[in-house]
Amino acid sequence: MTDLRRAQASARAARPIARHGRLPHGGIAGRIIGLVAAALAVVLVAGVSVAGVAAYQLTSAVGKPGVKLAHLNGATAPPSVDAITGGVNMLLVGTDTRTGQSGPGESTRDSSGAGNNDVTILMHIAEDHQSVTVVSFPRDLLITIPRCPSPNGGTYGSVSNAMLNTTLSRGGLACTVLTIESLTGITIPYAAEISFDGVSAMSNVVGGVTVCLASPINDPATGLKLPAGENTISGNTAQAFVRTRHGVGDGSDLGRISNQQVFLSALTRKIMTEGVLKDPLKLYEIARAATTNMTLSDSLSHVDSMVAIALALKSVPVANIVMLQYPVSSAPSDPNRVVPTVATSRIVNQALQNDQRLQLTGTTGRGAVLDPNAPQTPQDPTATASTAPTGAATGAPDPGATGPTTVTLPSSVSGQTAAQQTCSKGNARPVG
């Protein structure tokens, strides 16, 4: 890719990197970052009023230099204070570092320093500002990491068959961006790195988040014990909920992604439907909880940028916020790792490249089920959209259609919309 070639600084020879062996799945503190990262998207989606308080809070956060995404070569200028023109790609990266962090955590398994990007989420805002696609990339994804500029100068060489979550500790936020660009074929001008201390504050600010459990969760690894049914969680309990792996589904990292989507969709609905938007104090506190735990790319470290993106998101219906897990299958070399499912991941990549809306037809994932007691709101891409056959994602949107083409994803792709009410699949161990 041209952007990747531009990314290569040649100040020094490439440095070798240490590969991780089989990283223990228990090193999961960084998973809670996904919710802080996603909460940033929620704050932005909330609209102009949230943008105002976010901008106010960001005036202190942007006082420090942002992380330079070198491959852009300064191509992205700060937008004017108006809705950003066209689509937006933003990468939200969560680090598992324990450096400078508080709260409960498996500290012997968590990283120090920059940490690993155990959460990597791409948020794509459509050009018409009427839909959002949120893609979660598994931490155990084996891929080729391209050459990346070193934060200290010079260049790291490319490496094949490496885990995605090593990119942050290897070359910083810019390296993670370059890797996802290489994987998806899109350019990502905006990025943020989030530490995990914000999830407790975020859940406390909104007065707790009510999540549904189809069966009990009892996870000794995180200390989380919750009965079946509705549970309003906040603080350390919310932190443990989004961290848990052994407590949900089949105990895999993939099950944890869908469990986090249960939390995220509930948080989104609460912020957008339960009066939070009318409470200036809560809006300020939400913005503070998110921004005080973030390191921004230089392209995003302008108040105008945040406001412009928020303005683009203010009218997106929650049913048009689609959250999905990037299509993967077990790696032939290691059943505890995954690789992109070639045909299906190509469909998702091409839809992102062509700014096409996505319609889910599969399950809600390994760690979640639809809430049988709640009215379900199906994904409704709008009546004017031109719907493509299942898996059709080749070519640009139909120029004769009055709306963007909608790509119906194969049933193997899991996820949900923010409007769908889902329940976590607990491991059903007795809680008592």
Buried (B, 14 or more C-beta within 10 A) or exposed (E): BEBBEEBBBEEEEBEEBEEEEEBEBBBBBBBBBBBBBBBBBBBBBBBEBBBBBBBBBBEEBBEEEBBBBBBBEEEBEBBEEEBBEEBBBBBBBBBBBBEEBEBBBBEEBBBEEBBBBBBBBBBBBBBBBBBBBBBBBBBBBBBEBBBBBBBEEBBBEBBEBBBBBBBBBBBBBBBBBBBBBBBBEBBBBBBBBBBBBBBBBBBBBBBBBBBBBBBBBBBEBBBBBBBBEEBEBBBBBBBBBBBBBBBBBEBBBBBBBBBBBBBBBBBBBBBBEEEBBEBEEBBBBBBBBBBBBBBBBBBBBBBBBBBBBBBBBBEBBBBBBBBBBBBBEEBEEEEEBBBBBEEBBBBBBBBBBBBBBBBBEBBBBBBBBBBEEEEEBEBEBBEEBBBBEBBBBEEEBBEEEEBBBBBBBBEBBBBBBBBBBBBBBBBBBEEE
